[in-house]
Amino acid sequence: MGCRPGAAWPVVPTCAGGPVFSERTSVGLDVPARSVVACAIDTVSGELIRCRLTPQHADVLGWIRCLPGPAAVAYEAGPTGFGLTRALSLAGIRCEVLAPSRLQRPAGERGKTDARDALHLAKLLRLDEFTAVRVPSTAEEAARDLVRAREDVRGDLMRARHRVSKLLLRHGLVWSGGVTWRPAHHAWLGAQRFDDVALQAAYESAYEAVALAEARRARLDKTIAAMATDSPWSAVVARLWCLRGIDTLTAFALAVEIGDRERFSGASIGAYLGLVPSESSSGQSRSQGPITETGNSHARRLLVEAAWHHRKRYRAGATIQARWPRAPAAARARGHLGNQRLNQRWKTFTAHHKRPVVANVAVARELAGWCWSPATLPD
């Protein structure tokens, strides 16, 4: 498709240090699934160029190359992934993926179209008024897909088990032989029979869903366990194993979900994961509310679950001692110190009669920092 000029645009402003925008043309892209709406601002001539493109990377790249160069591109992070930014970067074009939650939008603006969104992104890129997200490597993105598939299976299995147990409960059948979903419980479930053909078919279908979900989970767990010991994240996993409540799945998921830890500090990683209190303060008044719950929800859930393990009295058991030789001495010492510290935090919260769920989130926030600390230590 060709380039269509539009209305003129003011020349880019300058500051004491020189131009705010280093390239000549700033391009904003609105990237739905089936089309791409593009808007480019030529900062020399002030020309505004609009175009509607197909989502094919070659089509987008060809249109950008026909613009006055050099050009820089911006689009919002979303379900279309990072394939476009990788293609543009490979072609030598700077591409920024913007965090949608951090985009500045006029408070009084009530109209929203793809063309307006593309123009808005081009303006923000031109003024350097944006927050970019980190683009993961293809291997890192594949590992994230793996742990998120495991998370989906966990949810599917929980719902399938609930369907089976509630179906039996409606007909007066309740397991009382100990822990559920162990071999004895499965044997009891497999022995259940109903005279009604429709009910028997419904029960068999529900129980089959449980068996299939457990088989899927076992396959994914096997792959994750193999990658945890032989992959680019193995060193980080071995360090995270030094902390209580961090098993193979949790360690590997945290390693791939958080990614480059050099971006954070021990204090800032809790905010990135949404574990810090929200705040609305003005003047002399200060009001804090529930945690922000921003950032990576999967990593946040894993940390909250792991924090419960630090409630019991700490002692270095056989499992954690068997993992220590795989980590550097500095990481082992830091993990041991973190386990003692987090258990002491639980004791302090209990002594002050804090609600357990509130105390656990506070421990999870500190645990995020202790996960960052050994992972960034030198070998």
N, C-alpha and C positions, 0 to 999 in steps of 0.2 A: 504494500500500500504506500501511496505517496504522502509527503508532508504537506499539511494544509496550514498556511499561516492564519493567525487570528489577530486579535487586538494587540496594540503595542503595550509594552510593559516598562515601567521606569527602570533606569539603569541602576545596577546594584550599588548600594551604599558602601562607603568605605569608612574605616576607623583609623585611629592613629597608627596602628601596626600594619595597615595595608588593607587589601580587599578581604571581606568576610568570606567570600566564596572563591576558591582557587581555580576551578574549571570555568569554561566559558558558558556552557549550557547545563542547566539543572533540569532533570527529568523526573516527574512524578508519575508513578504507575499505579492504577487501581487494578488489582489482579484477581477477578473472580475466576470460577472454574472454566467457563467457556469463552471468555473474551478478555481482552486487556484494553483499558482506556488509558491513553497516554497524554501527558501534557508537558511541554518543554518550554523553558524560558531562556531566551538568548540574552545574556547579561550585557552584551555589547550593543546590539541593535535595539534591544527592548522588545523583540518580536515574540509573540505567544503562539506556539504551534500545538495543535491538537490532532489526535488520530485515534482510531479504534482498530485494534489489531487482533489477530488470532493468538491463542495462548502458546503457539509454537515458539520455542526459544529462538530459532533461526529468523522468524518473522520479526520478533521484537528487536533482535540484534541488528538486523538489516535496517530497520527504521531508525534506530539510534545512530547508526553509522552515517546516515544521510544528513544528520544534524550538524551544525557548526561545532567543531570539536575544539578541545576535548570536552567530553560530557561526563556527568556523574548522575547516577540513577538512585532513586529511593522508592521503596514500596513497603507496605505494612506486612508484618509477620502474620501468617494465617494458615489455613488448611492446605494451600498450594505448595507449602514447603519451601526449601532452599535451592531447588534446582535452577531457578532463574538466576539467582545471584551467583551461583557457581559458574554458570555458562557465561555470564557477563564478566566475571572476574578472570576467567580463562582467556577471554578476548581482550583483556587489558583495560576494561572499563570499571571504574570505581562504582560499587553498588552497596548501598546501605539498606539493611532491613530494619525498619523502625518498630519500636515497641508500641502497640496500639494503645495501651493503658497510659502511656506517657505523652501522647500527642497533645499539643496545645490547640484548642479550638475556641473560636469566639463564643462567648456565653450567649449572645443574642441571636446566633445563627440558627435558623429553624429549617432551612432547606438542605437536603442531603442527596446528592446524585454522584454517580461514578466520576463524571467530569469534574465536579467540584472537589471531590476527594483527591483526584490526581493533581489538580492545580494547587490544592492546599499542601500536598506532600512536596511538590516542586518548590513552593515558597519556603517551607521549613528547611529543606535541603540547602536552598540558596542562602539562607540566613544562618545555617548551622545551629538551628534551634530544634534539636531532636535528640532522642536517646535511642541508640542502636542496640540491637540484640546481638549476642555472639552467635556466629554461624558455626555449627558443629561440622566436623569432618564426616565423610560418608560412613566410615567405620563406626564413629561415635553415634551417628544417627541410627545405624542398623542395630547397635547394641541397645540403644534406648527403645527401639521398636520391640526388641526381645523382652526386656524387663516390663514394658507396658503390656505386651501380650500376656505375660505371666500375671500381671495385675488384673487384666480382663478375665482370665481363667479363674482367678481367685473369686471374683465377684460372681461369675457364672456358677461356680461350684457351690458357693454359699446359697444362692437362690435355688439351685436344684435340690440341695439338701433340705431347705426349708419346705419346698413343695412336697417332698416325700414324707417328712415328719408330720406336717400339718394334715396331709391326706390320711395318714394312719390315725392321727389324733381324732379326726372327725368320726372315725369308726371305732373309737375306744381302744386303740392299740398303742401302747406306750412302752418304750424300752426301759427296763429297770435293772439291767445287768452290768452297770458300770459306765465307763467312758464310751461316748458314742463314736461312730465311724471308725472303730477299730475292727479287727477280724471277727471277733465274736458278734459285734453288732451287725456287720455285713452278712454273717451267716444267718442271723435272725431275720434280717430284711429279706434275704433270698428265699426264706422258707414261708413267707407270708403268701396265702392264697385266699381268693375271694370267689364266692359262688356266682356272683353277677359277672357276666362276660364283659360288660362295658367297664365296670369298676376294675376288673383284673387288667384289662388293656390299658387303662389310665395309669394304674400303679406301675405296671411294667415299663411304660413309657417314661414315667418320672424317675424310676430307679435306674433305667438305662442312661438317662441324662447325667445322673451322678457318676456312673461308671465311666462314661465318655469324658466328662470333665476331669476326673481324677487321672485318667490316662493322659490327657493333654497336659495337665499340670506336671506329671512325672516326666514327660518328654522335655518340657521346657526347663524343669529343674536340672535335668541331666546336662542340657546344653549350657545353662548358666554356670553350673559347677565346673564344667570343663573350661569355660572361658575365664572363670575367676582365677584359675591356676595357670593358664597359659594364654595371655592376651596382653595388650598394652596397659590394662588396668590391674594386672596381677599385683604389682608393687603396692598400689594404693589399697587394694583389698587386704593384703597381708598386714598393713598398718592399721586399718580399721578393725581388723579382727582382735586387736589388743583391747578393745572397749567392750564392756558387757552389753548384752542385748543386740550386738551386731553379728549376725550369722552370715553365711555365704551370700544368700539372696540379698539381704539388706546392704551388705558391704558393696557388692557389685552394682546394685541399683543406685546407691549414693554416688559411687565413683563415676558412673556414666551420666547420671542425671545432672549432677552439679558441674561436671566437666573441669574446666581450667580453674583451679583453686587460687591461682595467683591473682585473680581479679578481686579477691575478698581479703578481709582480715577476720580474726576471731570474733570481733564485735559486729562486723557488717554482714556476715553470712546468715545470721538469724533474721535480719531484716529482709534479705533476699528471699528467704524461704517463708516469709509471712508469719514469723513466730514472735514478733514484737507487738506490744499493745498499740492500738490505734490511739490517736490523740487529737483533741480539739481544744486548743488553748488560745487565749487572747488576753493581753494586758496582764493583770495579776492573777487571773484564774487559770487553772490547769486541770483539764479533764481527760482522763485516759479511759479507753473502753476495751472491748475484746481485741484479740490479736487481729492483725490486718488480713491474714489468709491470702496474701498475694504470692506470686512466684509459683514454684513447682509444688503442686499439691501432692504428688506421689512421694517425693522426698520428704515433705513435711509429715505425711502420715507415717512413714517408716520411722522417722525420728521420734514421734510421739509414742509409737508402740514400743520402741527400744527403751525409752525413758522409764517405762514401768519396771524394767528389770533392775534398775538401780535403787528401787525402794527397799529391797531386802538387804540384810547385812552383807557387806562385801567380803568375799574371800576368793583367792585365786584358785578356782577349781581345776579339775583335770582337763576339761575342754579348752579353757583359755590358756592354760600352761602349755598344752600341746601346740597351740598356734604361735606362741611367742617366738620360738626359734626361727620362724619364717620372716619375721620383721627385724629391722635394724635395732640395735640396743637402745638408741635414743627414742625410737618410736615405742618400744616396750616400756621404757621408763615413763614416758609421757602418758601412755595409755593407763598404766598402773596408777599414776597420780590422778588422772581424770576419773577413774573408777572410784577412788577414795573421795575425791571432791564431790562428785555427783551424789554418792550415798550420804555424805554429810549434809548436802543441800536438802535431801529428802528428810533427814532427821530434824533439821532446822524448821522446815515447813510444818512438819508434824507437831513439833513442840509449840509452834505458834497457831495450831489448829486451823491451818489452811485447808480448804477443800481439796481433796486428792486430785480432781481433774485439773484444777487451777495450778496446783503445785507441779503436776506432771508436765504441763505445757512449759512452765518456767524451767524445769529440768531439761526438757527437750530443746529449748532455746540455747541453754548452756552446752548441751550435748553437741549441738551443731558446731559450736566453736571448738570443742574437743575433737570432733571428727576432722575439722580443718587443720588443727595443729599438728598431729602426727603425720598427716598426709603431705604436709609441706616441709617437713624436716629433711635436711640433707641425709644422704645415705651414710 
